[in-house]
């Protein structure tokens, strides 16, 4: 199941508006019905709201340049993998 091996997708942004800007009715994105999707608004300047070992992979698309404390965020992501 899933899309390209992805069974669960967690999307996080500090802006609710940006997190939901591409929502299409009941469907988050084309094919989202094939993998579980969870969206959450979070503050990248604080402790991430996920327990250690939650993720196999973390990626960012054109967002890290907005982070004020990049070294701390990268340490937080490393702990969560």
mmCIF file of the N, C-alpha and C atoms, coordinates in Angstrom:
data_MODEL
# 
_entry.id   MODEL 
# 
loop_
_atom_site.group_PDB 
_atom_site.id 
_atom_site.type_symbol 
_atom_site.label_atom_id 
_atom_site.label_alt_id 
_atom_site.label_comp_id 
_atom_site.label_asym_id 
_atom_site.label_entity_id 
_atom_site.label_seq_id 
_atom_site.pdbx_PDB_ins_code 
_atom_site.Cartn_x 
_atom_site.Cartn_y 
_atom_site.Cartn_z 
_atom_site.occupancy 
_atom_site.B_iso_or_equiv 
_atom_site.pdbx_formal_charge 
_atom_site.auth_seq_id 
_atom_site.auth_comp_id 
_atom_site.auth_asym_id 
_atom_site.auth_atom_id 
_atom_site.pdbx_PDB_model_num 
ATOM 1   N N  . UNK A 1 1  ? 0.813   -1.190 0.000  1.00 0.00 ? 1  UNK A N  1 
ATOM 2   C CA . UNK A 1 1  ? 0.000   0.000  0.000  1.00 0.00 ? 1  UNK A CA 1 
ATOM 3   C C  . UNK A 1 1  ? 0.853   1.249  0.000  1.00 0.00 ? 1  UNK A C  1 
ATOM 4   N N  . UNK A 1 2  ? 0.196   2.342  0.026  1.00 0.00 ? 2  UNK A N  1 
ATOM 5   C CA . UNK A 1 2  ? 0.880   3.618  0.062  1.00 0.00 ? 2  UNK A CA 1 
ATOM 6   C C  . UNK A 1 2  ? 1.251   4.118  -1.322 1.00 0.00 ? 2  UNK A C  1 
ATOM 7   N N  . UNK A 1 3  ? 2.006   5.179  -1.362 1.00 0.00 ? 3  UNK A N  1 
ATOM 8   C CA . UNK A 1 3  ? 2.465   5.789  -2.604 1.00 0.00 ? 3  UNK A CA 1 
ATOM 9   C C  . UNK A 1 3  ? 3.981   5.747  -2.593 1.00 0.00 ? 3  UNK A C  1 
ATOM 10  N N  . UNK A 1 4  ? 4.591   5.012  -3.506 1.00 0.00 ? 4  UNK A N  1 
ATOM 11  C CA . UNK A 1 4  ? 6.045   4.922  -3.549 1.00 0.00 ? 4  UNK A CA 1 
ATOM 12  C C  . UNK A 1 4  ? 6.648   4.396  -2.262 1.00 0.00 ? 4  UNK A C  1 
ATOM 13  N N  . UNK A 1 5  ? 5.942   3.541  -1.551 1.00 0.00 ? 5  UNK A N  1 
ATOM 14  C CA . UNK A 1 5  ? 6.429   2.995  -0.291 1.00 0.00 ? 5  UNK A CA 1 
ATOM 15  C C  . UNK A 1 5  ? 6.036   3.805  0.929  1.00 0.00 ? 5  UNK A C  1 
ATOM 16  N N  . UNK A 1 6  ? 5.463   4.985  0.728  1.00 0.00 ? 6  UNK A N  1 
ATOM 17  C CA . UNK A 1 6  ? 5.041   5.824  1.856  1.00 0.00 ? 6  UNK A CA 1 
ATOM 18  C C  . UNK A 1 6  ? 3.668   5.358  2.321  1.00 0.00 ? 6  UNK A C  1 
ATOM 19  N N  . UNK A 1 7  ? 3.590   4.911  3.568  1.00 0.00 ? 7  UNK A N  1 
ATOM 20  C CA . UNK A 1 7  ? 2.309   4.462  4.112  1.00 0.00 ? 7  UNK A CA 1 
ATOM 21  C C  . UNK A 1 7  ? 1.655   5.533  4.963  1.00 0.00 ? 7  UNK A C  1 
ATOM 22  N N  . UNK A 1 8  ? 2.469   6.418  5.548  1.00 0.00 ? 8  UNK A N  1 
ATOM 23  C CA . UNK A 1 8  ? 1.944   7.497  6.386  1.00 0.00 ? 8  UNK A CA 1 
ATOM 24  C C  . UNK A 1 8  ? 2.771   8.747  6.130  1.00 0.00 ? 8  UNK A C  1 
ATOM 25  N N  . UNK A 1 9  ? 2.087   9.855  5.900  1.00 0.00 ? 9  UNK A N  1 
ATOM 26  C CA . UNK A 1 9  ? 2.738   11.128 5.606  1.00 0.00 ? 9  UNK A CA 1 
ATOM 27  C C  . UNK A 1 9  ? 2.328   12.139 6.658  1.00 0.00 ? 9  UNK A C  1 
ATOM 28  N N  . UNK A 1 10 ? 3.317   12.751 7.305  1.00 0.00 ? 10 UNK A N  1 
ATOM 29  C CA . UNK A 1 10 ? 3.058   13.803 8.280  1.00 0.00 ? 10 UNK A CA 1 
ATOM 30  C C  . UNK A 1 10 ? 3.551   15.110 7.670  1.00 0.00 ? 10 UNK A C  1 
ATOM 31  N N  . UNK A 1 11 ? 2.649   16.082 7.579  1.00 0.00 ? 11 UNK A N  1 
ATOM 32  C CA . UNK A 1 11 ? 2.994   17.397 7.048  1.00 0.00 ? 11 UNK A CA 1 
ATOM 33  C C  . UNK A 1 11 ? 2.918   18.392 8.196  1.00 0.00 ? 11 UNK A C  1 
ATOM 34  N N  . UNK A 1 12 ? 3.993   19.183 8.357  1.00 0.00 ? 12 UNK A N  1 
ATOM 35  C CA . UNK A 1 12 ? 4.026   20.148 9.453  1.00 0.00 ? 12 UNK A CA 1 
ATOM 36  C C  . UNK A 1 12 ? 4.481   21.494 8.919  1.00 0.00 ? 12 UNK A C  1 
ATOM 37  N N  . UNK A 1 13 ? 3.800   22.545 9.344  1.00 0.00 ? 13 UNK A N  1 
ATOM 38  C CA . UNK A 1 13 ? 4.157   23.904 8.968  1.00 0.00 ? 13 UNK A CA 1 
ATOM 39  C C  . UNK A 1 13 ? 3.799   24.815 10.125 1.00 0.00 ? 13 UNK A C  1 
ATOM 40  N N  . UNK A 1 14 ? 4.474   25.948 10.232 1.00 0.00 ? 14 UNK A N  1 
ATOM 41  C CA . UNK A 1 14 ? 4.148   26.898 11.294 1.00 0.00 ? 14 UNK A CA 1 
ATOM 42  C C  . UNK A 1 14 ? 2.934   27.749 10.934 1.00 0.00 ? 14 UNK A C  1 
ATOM 43  N N  . UNK A 1 15 ? 2.496   27.667 9.682  1.00 0.00 ? 15 UNK A N  1 
ATOM 44  C CA . UNK A 1 15 ? 1.345   28.442 9.211  1.00 0.00 ? 15 UNK A CA 1 
ATOM 45  C C  . UNK A 1 15 ? 0.197   27.517 8.803  1.00 0.00 ? 15 UNK A C  1 
ATOM 46  N N  . UNK A 1 16 ? -0.944  27.656 9.468  1.00 0.00 ? 16 UNK A N  1 
ATOM 47  C CA . UNK A 1 16 ? -2.127  26.867 9.111  1.00 0.00 ? 16 UNK A CA 1 
ATOM 48  C C  . UNK A 1 16 ? -2.523  27.128 7.660  1.00 0.00 ? 16 UNK A C  1 
ATOM 49  N N  . UNK A 1 17 ? -2.457  28.375 7.250  1.00 0.00 ? 17 UNK A N  1 
ATOM 50  C CA . UNK A 1 17 ? -2.837  28.746 5.886  1.00 0.00 ? 17 UNK A CA 1 
ATOM 51  C C  . UNK A 1 17 ? -1.945  28.044 4.850  1.00 0.00 ? 17 UNK A C  1 
ATOM 52  N N  . UNK A 1 18 ? -0.648  28.042 5.081  1.00 0.00 ? 18 UNK A N  1 
ATOM 53  C CA . UNK A 1 18 ? 0.264   27.386 4.140  1.00 0.00 ? 18 UNK A CA 1 
ATOM 54  C C  . UNK A 1 18 ? 0.098   25.866 4.170  1.00 0.00 ? 18 UNK A C  1 
ATOM 55  N N  . UNK A 1 19 ? -0.159  25.328 5.340  1.00 0.00 ? 19 UNK A N  1 
ATOM 56  C CA . UNK A 1 19 ? -0.323  23.880 5.481  1.00 0.00 ? 19 UNK A CA 1 
ATOM 57  C C  . UNK A 1 19 ? -1.515  23.375 4.673  1.00 0.00 ? 19 UNK A C  1 
ATOM 58  N N  . UNK A 1 20 ? -2.548  24.203 4.562  1.00 0.00 ? 20 UNK A N  1 
ATOM 59  C CA . UNK A 1 20 ? -3.771  23.779 3.894  1.00 0.00 ? 20 UNK A CA 1 
ATOM 60  C C  . UNK A 1 20 ? -4.009  24.480 2.556  1.00 0.00 ? 20 UNK A C  1 
ATOM 61  N N  . UNK A 1 21 ? -3.021  25.189 2.019  1.00 0.00 ? 21 UNK A N  1 
ATOM 62  C CA . UNK A 1 21 ? -3.229  25.990 0.812  1.00 0.00 ? 21 UNK A CA 1 
ATOM 63  C C  . UNK A 1 21 ? -3.585  25.159 -0.419 1.00 0.00 ? 21 UNK A C  1 
ATOM 64  N N  . UNK A 1 22 ? -3.162  23.903 -0.487 1.00 0.00 ? 22 UNK A N  1 
ATOM 65  C CA . UNK A 1 22 ? -3.426  23.077 -1.666 1.00 0.00 ? 22 UNK A CA 1 
ATOM 66  C C  . UNK A 1 22 ? -4.498  22.024 -1.444 1.00 0.00 ? 22 UNK A C  1 
ATOM 67  N N  . UNK A 1 23 ? -5.236  22.119 -0.345 1.00 0.00 ? 23 UNK A N  1 
ATOM 68  C CA . UNK A 1 23 ? -6.300  21.143 -0.085 1.00 0.00 ? 23 UNK A CA 1 
ATOM 69  C C  . UNK A 1 23 ? -7.337  21.201 -1.201 1.00 0.00 ? 23 UNK A C  1 
ATOM 70  N N  . UNK A 1 24 ? -7.795  20.025 -1.600 1.00 0.00 ? 24 UNK A N  1 
ATOM 71  C CA . UNK A 1 24 ? -8.795  19.914 -2.655 1.00 0.00 ? 24 UNK A CA 1 
ATOM 72  C C  . UNK A 1 24 ? -10.018 19.219 -2.063 1.00 0.00 ? 24 UNK A C  1 
ATOM 73  N N  . UNK A 1 25 ? -10.978 19.986 -1.595 1.00 0.00 ? 25 UNK A N  1 
ATOM 74  C CA . UNK A 1 25 ? -12.178 19.394 -1.004 1.00 0.00 ? 25 UNK A CA 1 
ATOM 75  C C  . UNK A 1 25 ? -11.829 18.456 0.128  1.00 0.00 ? 25 UNK A C  1 
ATOM 76  N N  . UNK A 1 26 ? -12.313 17.213 0.049  1.00 0.00 ? 26 UNK A N  1 
ATOM 77  C CA . UNK A 1 26 ? -12.054 16.213 1.078  1.00 0.00 ? 26 UNK A CA 1 
ATOM 78  C C  . UNK A 1 26 ? -10.689 15.556 0.917  1.00 0.00 ? 26 UNK A C  1 
ATOM 79  N N  . UNK A 1 27 ? -10.048 15.769 -0.224 1.00 0.00 ? 27 UNK A N  1 
ATOM 80  C CA . UNK A 1 27 ? -8.785  15.096 -0.527 1.00 0.00 ? 27 UNK A CA 1 
ATOM 81  C C  . UNK A 1 27 ? -7.626  16.082 -0.379 1.00 0.00 ? 27 UNK A C  1 
ATOM 82  N N  . UNK A 1 28 ? -6.587  15.718 0.383  1.00 0.00 ? 28 UNK A N  1 
ATOM 83  C CA . UNK A 1 28 ? -5.452  16.610 0.608  1.00 0.00 ? 28 UNK A CA 1 
ATOM 84  C C  . UNK A 1 28 ? -4.645  16.845 -0.661 1.00 0.00 ? 28 UNK A C  1 
ATOM 85  N N  . UNK A 1 29 ? -4.376  15.781 -1.405 1.00 0.00 ? 29 UNK A N  1 
ATOM 86  C CA . UNK A 1 29 ? -3.631  15.870 -2.656 1.00 0.00 ? 29 UNK A CA 1 
ATOM 87  C C  . UNK A 1 29 ? -4.006  14.639 -3.484 1.00 0.00 ? 29 UNK A C  1 
ATOM 88  N N  . UNK A 1 30 ? -3.843  14.701 -4.806 1.00 0.00 ? 30 UNK A N  1 
ATOM 89  C CA . UNK A 1 30 ? -4.191  13.545 -5.631 1.00 0.00 ? 30 UNK A CA 1 
ATOM 90  C C  . UNK A 1 30 ? -3.475  12.284 -5.144 1.00 0.00 ? 30 UNK A C  1 
ATOM 91  N N  . UNK A 1 31 ? -4.224  11.252 -4.841 1.00 0.00 ? 31 UNK A N  1 
ATOM 92  C CA . UNK A 1 31 ? -3.655  10.001 -4.360 1.00 0.00 ? 31 UNK A CA 1 
ATOM 93  C C  . UNK A 1 31 ? -3.551  9.901  -2.853 1.00 0.00 ? 31 UNK A C  1 
ATOM 94  N N  . UNK A 1 32 ? -3.929  10.949 -2.124 1.00 0.00 ? 32 UNK A N  1 
ATOM 95  C CA . UNK A 1 32 ? -3.788  10.913 -0.665 1.00 0.00 ? 32 UNK A CA 1 
ATOM 96  C C  . UNK A 1 32 ? -4.652  9.839  -0.016 1.00 0.00 ? 32 UNK A C  1 
ATOM 97  N N  . UNK A 1 33 ? -5.650  9.365  -0.739 1.00 0.00 ? 33 UNK A N  1 
ATOM 98  C CA . UNK A 1 33 ? -6.485  8.289  -0.208 1.00 0.00 ? 33 UNK A CA 1 
ATOM 99  C C  . UNK A 1 33 ? -5.712  6.969  -0.135 1.00 0.00 ? 33 UNK A C  1 
ATOM 100 N N  . UNK A 1 34 ? -4.529  6.908  -0.784 1.00 0.00 ? 34 UNK A N  1 
ATOM 101 C CA . UNK A 1 34 ? -3.725  5.684  -0.803 1.00 0.00 ? 34 UNK A CA 1 
ATOM 102 C C  . UNK A 1 34 ? -2.704  5.626  0.327  1.00 0.00 ? 34 UNK A C  1 
ATOM 103 N N  . UNK A 1 35 ? -2.527  6.718  1.061  1.00 0.00 ? 35 UNK A N  1 
ATOM 104 C CA . UNK A 1 35 ? -1.633  6.678  2.225  1.00 0.00 ? 35 UNK A CA 1 
ATOM 105 C C  . UNK A 1 35 ? -2.222  7.577  3.311  1.00 0.00 ? 35 UNK A C  1 
ATOM 106 N N  . UNK A 1 36 ? -2.005  7.205  4.550  1.00 0.00 ? 36 UNK A N  1 
ATOM 107 C CA . UNK A 1 36 ? -2.521  8.004  5.648  1.00 0.00 ? 36 UNK A CA 1 
ATOM 108 C C  . UNK A 1 36 ? -1.795  9.339  5.712  1.00 0.00 ? 36 UNK A C  1 
ATOM 109 N N  . UNK A 1 37 ? -2.536  10.422 5.833  1.00 0.00 ? 37 UNK A N  1 
ATOM 110 C CA . UNK A 1 37 ? -1.950  11.752 5.881  1.00 0.00 ? 37 UNK A CA 1 
ATOM 111 C C  . UNK A 1 37 ? -2.403  12.477 7.139  1.00 0.00 ? 37 UNK A C  1 
ATOM 112 N N  . UNK A 1 38 ? -1.450  13.095 7.816  1.00 0.00 ? 38 UNK A N  1 
ATOM 113 C CA . UNK A 1 38 ? -1.730  13.839 9.036  1.00 0.00 ? 38 UNK A CA 1 
ATOM 114 C C  . UNK A 1 38 ? -1.071  15.195 8.897  1.00 0.00 ? 38 UNK A C  1 
ATOM 115 N N  . UNK A 1 39 ? -1.813  16.259 9.148  1.00 0.00 ? 39 UNK A N  1 
ATOM 116 C CA . UNK A 1 39 ? -1.272  17.616 9.077  1.00 0.00 ? 39 UNK A CA 1 
ATOM 117 C C  . UNK A 1 39 ? -1.304  18.234 10.471 1.00 0.00 ? 39 UNK A C  1 
ATOM 118 N N  . UNK A 1 40 ? -0.228  18.945 10.806 1.00 0.00 ? 40 UNK A N  1 
ATOM 119 C CA . UNK A 1 40 ? -0.168  19.607 12.101 1.00 0.00 ? 40 UNK A CA 1 
ATOM 120 C C  . UNK A 1 40 ? 0.562   20.938 11.978 1.00 0.00 ? 40 UNK A C  1 
ATOM 121 N N  . UNK A 1 41 ? 0.081   21.907 12.714 1.00 0.00 ? 41 UNK A N  1 
ATOM 122 C CA . UNK A 1 41 ? 0.754   23.196 12.794 1.00 0.00 ? 41 UNK A CA 1 
ATOM 123 C C  . UNK A 1 41 ? 1.735   23.108 13.957 1.00 0.00 ? 41 UNK A C  1 
ATOM 124 N N  . UNK A 1 42 ? 2.995   23.485 13.706 1.00 0.00 ? 42 UNK A N  1 
ATOM 125 C CA . UNK A 1 42 ? 3.993   23.390 14.750 1.00 0.00 ? 42 UNK A CA 1 
ATOM 126 C C  . UNK A 1 42 ? 4.987   24.527 14.669 1.00 0.00 ? 42 UNK A C  1 
ATOM 127 N N  . UNK A 1 43 ? 5.642   24.790 15.758 1.00 0.00 ? 43 UNK A N  1 
ATOM 128 C CA . UNK A 1 43 ? 6.643   25.855 15.844 1.00 0.00 ? 43 UNK A CA 1 
ATOM 129 C C  . UNK A 1 43 ? 8.027   25.227 15.765 1.00 0.00 ? 43 UNK A C  1 
ATOM 130 N N  . UNK A 1 44 ? 8.719   25.487 14.662 1.00 0.00 ? 44 UNK A N  1 
ATOM 131 C CA . UNK A 1 44 ? 10.039  24.884 14.468 1.00 0.00 ? 44 UNK A CA 1 
ATOM 132 C C  . UNK A 1 44 ? 11.091  25.423 15.440 1.00 0.00 ? 44 UNK A C  1 
ATOM 133 N N  . UNK A 1 45 ? 10.747  26.465 16.186 1.00 0.00 ? 45 UNK A N  1 
ATOM 134 C CA . UNK A 1 45 ? 11.673  27.027 17.165 1.00 0.00 ? 45 UNK A CA 1 
ATOM 135 C C  . UNK A 1 45 ? 11.582  26.316 18.523 1.00 0.00 ? 45 UNK A C  1 
ATOM 136 N N  . UNK A 1 46 ? 10.621  25.416 18.644 1.00 0.00 ? 46 UNK A N  1 
ATOM 137 C CA . UNK A 1 46 ? 10.416  24.700 19.912 1.00 0.00 ? 46 UNK A CA 1 
ATOM 138 C C  . UNK A 1 46 ? 10.638  23.211 19.707 1.00 0.00 ? 46 UNK A C  1 
ATOM 139 N N  . UNK A 1 47 ? 10.506  22.458 20.775 1.00 0.00 ? 47 UNK A N  1 
ATOM 140 C CA . UNK A 1 47 ? 10.637  21.008 20.700 1.00 0.00 ? 47 UNK A CA 1 
ATOM 141 C C  . UNK A 1 47 ? 9.563   20.453 19.776 1.00 0.00 ? 47 UNK A C  1 
ATOM 142 N N  . UNK A 1 48 ? 9.955   19.579 18.867 1.00 0.00 ? 48 UNK A N  1 
ATOM 143 C CA . UNK A 1 48 ? 8.994   19.002 17.929 1.00 0.00 ? 48 UNK A CA 1 
ATOM 144 C C  . UNK A 1 48 ? 8.013   18.089 18.674 1.00 0.00 ? 48 UNK A C  1 
ATOM 145 N N  . UNK A 1 49 ? 6.742   18.083 18.254 1.00 0.00 ? 49 UNK A N  1 
ATOM 146 C CA . UNK A 1 49 ? 5.702   17.355 19.004 1.00 0.00 ? 49 UNK A CA 1 
ATOM 147 C C  . UNK A 1 49 ? 5.595   15.871 18.651 1.00 0.00 ? 49 UNK A C  1 
ATOM 148 N N  . UNK A 1 50 ? 6.742   15.196 18.484 1.00 0.00 ? 50 UNK A N  1 
ATOM 149 C CA . UNK A 1 50 ? 6.738   13.782 18.117 1.00 0.00 ? 50 UNK A CA 1 
ATOM 150 C C  . UNK A 1 50 ? 7.720   13.030 19.006 1.00 0.00 ? 50 UNK A C  1 
ATOM 151 N N  . UNK A 1 51 ? 7.367   11.813 19.415 1.00 0.00 ? 51 UNK A N  1 
ATOM 152 C CA . UNK A 1 51 ? 8.302   11.031 20.221 1.00 0.00 ? 51 UNK A CA 1 
ATOM 153 C C  . UNK A 1 51 ? 9.481   10.540 19.374 1.00 0.00 ? 51 UNK A C  1 
ATOM 154 N N  . UNK A 1 52 ? 10.599  10.232 20.036 1.00 0.00 ? 52 UNK A N  1 
ATOM 155 C CA . UNK A 1 52 ? 11.754  9.681  19.341 1.00 0.00 ? 52 UNK A CA 1 
ATOM 156 C C  . UNK A 1 52 ? 11.350  8.416  18.581 1.00 0.00 ? 52 UNK A C  1 
ATOM 157 N N  . UNK A 1 53 ? 11.966  8.202  17.433 1.00 0.00 ? 53 UNK A N  1 
ATOM 158 C CA . UNK A 1 53 ? 11.711  7.005  16.638 1.00 0.00 ? 53 UNK A CA 1 
ATOM 159 C C  . UNK A 1 53 ? 10.458  7.076  15.790 1.00 0.00 ? 53 UNK A C  1 
ATOM 160 N N  . UNK A 1 54 ? 9.833   8.243  15.692 1.00 0.00 ? 54 UNK A N  1 
ATOM 161 C CA . UNK A 1 54 ? 8.591   8.376  14.940 1.00 0.00 ? 54 UNK A CA 1 
ATOM 162 C C  . UNK A 1 54 ? 8.804   8.240  13.440 1.00 0.00 ? 54 UNK A C  1 
ATOM 163 N N  . UNK A 1 55 ? 9.906   8.778  12.923 1.00 0.00 ? 55 UNK A N  1 
ATOM 164 C CA . UNK A 1 55 ? 10.074  8.878  11.475 1.00 0.00 ? 55 UNK A CA 1 
ATOM 165 C C  . UNK A 1 55 ? 11.259  8.082  10.951 1.00 0.00 ? 55 UNK A C  1 
ATOM 166 N N  . UNK A 1 56 ? 11.101  7.556  9.729  1.00 0.00 ? 56 UNK A N  1 
ATOM 167 C CA . UNK A 1 56 ? 12.199  6.924  9.007  1.00 0.00 ? 56 UNK A CA 1 
ATOM 168 C C  . UNK A 1 56 ? 12.928  7.953  8.144  1.00 0.00 ? 56 UNK A C  1 
ATOM 169 N N  . UNK A 1 57 ? 12.214  9.000  7.741  1.00 0.00 ? 57 UNK A N  1 
ATOM 170 C CA . UNK A 1 57 ? 12.770  10.005 6.839  1.00 0.00 ? 57 UNK A CA 1 
ATOM 171 C C  . UNK A 1 57 ? 12.130  11.356 7.129  1.00 0.00 ? 57 UNK A C  1 
ATOM 172 N N  . UNK A 1 58 ? 12.936  12.409 7.130  1.00 0.00 ? 58 UNK A N  1 
ATOM 173 C CA . UNK A 1 58 ? 12.435  13.772 7.305  1.00 0.00 ? 58 UNK A CA 1 
ATOM 174 C C  . UNK A 1 58 ? 12.958  14.590 6.147  1.00 0.00 ? 58 UNK A C  1 
ATOM 175 N N  . UNK A 1 59 ? 12.062  15.298 5.456  1.00 0.00 ? 59 UNK A N  1 
ATOM 176 C CA . UNK A 1 59 ? 12.503  16.189 4.390  1.00 0.00 ? 59 UNK A CA 1 
ATOM 177 C C  . UNK A 1 59 ? 11.844  17.528 4.487  1.00 0.00 ? 59 UNK A C  1 
ATOM 178 N N  . UNK A 1 60 ? 12.494  18.489 3.848  1.00 0.00 ? 60 UNK A N  1 
ATOM 179 C CA . UNK A 1 60 ? 11.997  19.852 3.829  1.00 0.00 ? 60 UNK A CA 1 
ATOM 180 C C  . UNK A 1 60 ? 12.089  20.368 2.402  1.00 0.00 ? 60 UNK A C  1 
ATOM 181 N N  . UNK A 1 61 ? 11.068  21.060 2.002  1.00 0.00 ? 61 UNK A N  1 
ATOM 182 C CA . UNK A 1 61 ? 11.058  21.639 0.659  1.00 0.00 ? 61 UNK A CA 1 
ATOM 183 C C  . UNK A 1 61 ? 10.982  23.155 0.788  1.00 0.00 ? 61 UNK A C  1 
ATOM 184 N N  . UNK A 1 62 ? 12.079  23.816 0.517  1.00 0.00 ? 62 UNK A N  1 
ATOM 185 C CA . UNK A 1 62 ? 12.188  25.279 0.532  1.00 0.00 ? 62 UNK A CA 1 
ATOM 186 C C  . UNK A 1 62 ? 11.650  25.912 1.823  1.00 0.00 ? 62 UNK A C  1 
ATOM 187 N N  . UNK A 1 63 ? 12.023  25.352 2.973  1.00 0.00 ? 63 UNK A N  1 
ATOM 188 C CA . UNK A 1 63 ? 11.548  25.914 4.236  1.00 0.00 ? 63 UNK A CA 1 
ATOM 189 C C  . UNK A 1 63 ? 12.666  26.201 5.227  1.00 0.00 ? 63 UNK A C  1 
ATOM 190 N N  . UNK A 1 64 ? 13.763  25.479 5.158  1.00 0.00 ? 64 UNK A N  1 
ATOM 191 C CA . UNK A 1 64 ? 14.797  25.617 6.187  1.00 0.00 ? 64 UNK A CA 1 
ATOM 192 C C  . UNK A 1 64 ? 15.428  27.003 6.228  1.00 0.00 ? 64 UNK A C  1 
ATOM 193 N N  . UNK A 1 65 ? 15.413  27.731 5.150  1.00 0.00 ? 65 UNK A N  1 
ATOM 194 C CA . UNK A 1 65 ? 16.004  29.068 5.160  1.00 0.00 ? 65 UNK A CA 1 
ATOM 195 C C  . UNK A 1 65 ? 15.202  30.049 6.022  1.00 0.00 ? 65 UNK A C  1 
ATOM 196 N N  . UNK A 1 66 ? 13.979  29.684 6.406  1.00 0.00 ? 66 UNK A N  1 
ATOM 197 C CA . UNK A 1 66 ? 13.160  30.537 7.266  1.00 0.00 ? 66 UNK A CA 1 
ATOM 198 C C  . UNK A 1 66 ? 13.400  30.277 8.747  1.00 0.00 ? 66 UNK A C  1 
ATOM 199 N N  . UNK A 1 67 ? 14.088  29.209 9.089  1.00 0.00 ? 67 UNK A N  1 
ATOM 200 C CA . UNK A 1 67 ? 14.293  28.821 10.481 1.00 0.00 ? 67 UNK A CA 1 
ATOM 201 C C  . UNK A 1 67 ? 15.377  29.692 11.110 1.00 0.00 ? 67 UNK A C  1 
ATOM 202 N N  . UNK A 1 68 ? 15.078  30.279 12.266 1.00 0.00 ? 68 UNK A N  1 
ATOM 203 C CA . UNK A 1 68 ? 16.032  31.148 12.960 1.00 0.00 ? 68 UNK A CA 1 
ATOM 204 C C  . UNK A 1 68 ? 17.124  30.372 13.682 1.00 0.00 ? 68 UNK A C  1 
ATOM 205 N N  . UNK A 1 69 ? 16.794  29.198 14.202 1.00 0.00 ? 69 UNK A N  1 
ATOM 206 C CA . UNK A 1 69 ? 17.754  28.392 14.956 1.00 0.00 ? 69 UNK A CA 1 
ATOM 207 C C  . UNK A 1 69 ? 17.927  27.045 14.253 1.00 0.00 ? 69 UNK A C  1 
ATOM 208 N N  . UNK A 1 70 ? 18.563  27.075 13.091 1.00 0.00 ? 70 UNK A N  1 
ATOM 209 C CA . UNK A 1 70 ? 18.720  25.867 12.276 1.00 0.00 ? 70 UNK A CA 1 
ATOM 210 C C  . UNK A 1 70 ? 19.507  24.766 12.987 1.00 0.00 ? 70 UNK A C  1 
ATOM 211 N N  . UNK A 1 71 ? 20.629  25.065 13.661 1.00 0.00 ? 71 UNK A N  1 
ATOM 212 C CA . UNK A 1 71 ? 21.344  23.981 14.348 1.00 0.00 ? 71 UNK A CA 1 
ATOM 213 C C  . UNK A 1 71 ? 20.463  23.235 15.355 1.00 0.00 ? 71 UNK A C  1 
ATOM 214 N N  . UNK A 1 72 ? 19.654  23.961 16.123 1.00 0.00 ? 72 UNK A N  1 
ATOM 215 C CA . UNK A 1 72 ? 18.779  23.308 17.099 1.00 0.00 ? 72 UNK A CA 1 
ATOM 216 C C  . UNK A 1 72 ? 17.708  22.460 16.401 1.00 0.00 ? 72 UNK A C  1 
ATOM 217 N N  . UNK A 1 73 ? 17.130  22.969 15.318 1.00 0.00 ? 73 UNK A N  1 
ATOM 218 C CA . UNK A 1 73 ? 16.123  22.200 14.585 1.00 0.00 ? 73 UNK A CA 1 
ATOM 219 C C  . UNK A 1 73 ? 16.719  20.908 14.036 1.00 0.00 ? 73 UNK A C  1 
ATOM 220 N N  . UNK A 1 74 ? 17.924  20.989 13.478 1.00 0.00 ? 74 UNK A N  1 
ATOM 221 C CA . UNK A 1 74 ? 18.550  19.777 12.932 1.00 0.00 ? 74 UNK A CA 1 
ATOM 222 C C  . UNK A 1 74 ? 18.866  18.771 14.025 1.00 0.00 ? 74 UNK A C  1 
ATOM 223 N N  . UNK A 1 75 ? 19.256  19.248 15.206 1.00 0.00 ? 75 UNK A N  1 
ATOM 224 C CA . UNK A 1 75 ? 19.453  18.336 16.339 1.00 0.00 ? 75 UNK A CA 1 
ATOM 225 C C  . UNK A 1 75 ? 18.135  17.695 16.751 1.00 0.00 ? 75 UNK A C  1 
ATOM 226 N N  . UNK A 1 76 ? 17.056  18.467 16.747 1.00 0.00 ? 76 UNK A N  1 
ATOM 227 C CA . UNK A 1 76 ? 15.727  17.957 17.106 1.00 0.00 ? 76 UNK A CA 1 
ATOM 228 C C  . UNK A 1 76 ? 15.294  16.886 16.105 1.00 0.00 ? 76 UNK A C  1 
ATOM 229 N N  . UNK A 1 77 ? 15.511  17.119 14.826 1.00 0.00 ? 77 UNK A N  1 
ATOM 230 C CA . UNK A 1 77 ? 15.140  16.140 13.795 1.00 0.00 ? 77 UNK A CA 1 
ATOM 231 C C  . UNK A 1 77 ? 15.968  14.873 13.952 1.00 0.00 ? 77 UNK A C  1 
ATOM 232 N N  . UNK A 1 78 ? 17.253  15.026 14.234 1.00 0.00 ? 78 UNK A N  1 
ATOM 233 C CA . UNK A 1 78 ? 18.127  13.858 14.405 1.00 0.00 ? 78 UNK A CA 1 
ATOM 234 C C  . UNK A 1 78 ? 17.630  12.976 15.546 1.00 0.00 ? 78 UNK A C  1 
ATOM 235 N N  . UNK A 1 79 ? 17.184  13.593 16.635 1.00 0.00 ? 79 UNK A N  1 
ATOM 236 C CA . UNK A 1 79 ? 16.675  12.847 17.792 1.00 0.00 ? 79 UNK A CA 1 
ATOM 237 C C  . UNK A 1 79 ? 15.387  12.101 17.422 1.00 0.00 ? 79 UNK A C  1 
ATOM 238 N N  . UNK A 1 80 ? 14.573  12.662 16.549 1.00 0.00 ? 80 UNK A N  1 
ATOM 239 C CA . UNK A 1 80 ? 13.259  12.103 16.236 1.00 0.00 ? 80 UNK A CA 1 
ATOM 240 C C  . UNK A 1 80 ? 13.302  10.942 15.244 1.00 0.00 ? 80 UNK A C  1 
ATOM 241 N N  . UNK A 1 81 ? 14.414  10.727 14.562 1.00 0.00 ? 81 UNK A N  1 
ATOM 242 C CA . UNK A 1 81 ? 14.416  9.687  13.523 1.00 0.00 ? 81 UNK A CA 1 
ATOM 243 C C  . UNK A 1 81 ? 14.459  8.314  14.120 1.00 0.00 ? 81 UNK A C  1 
# 
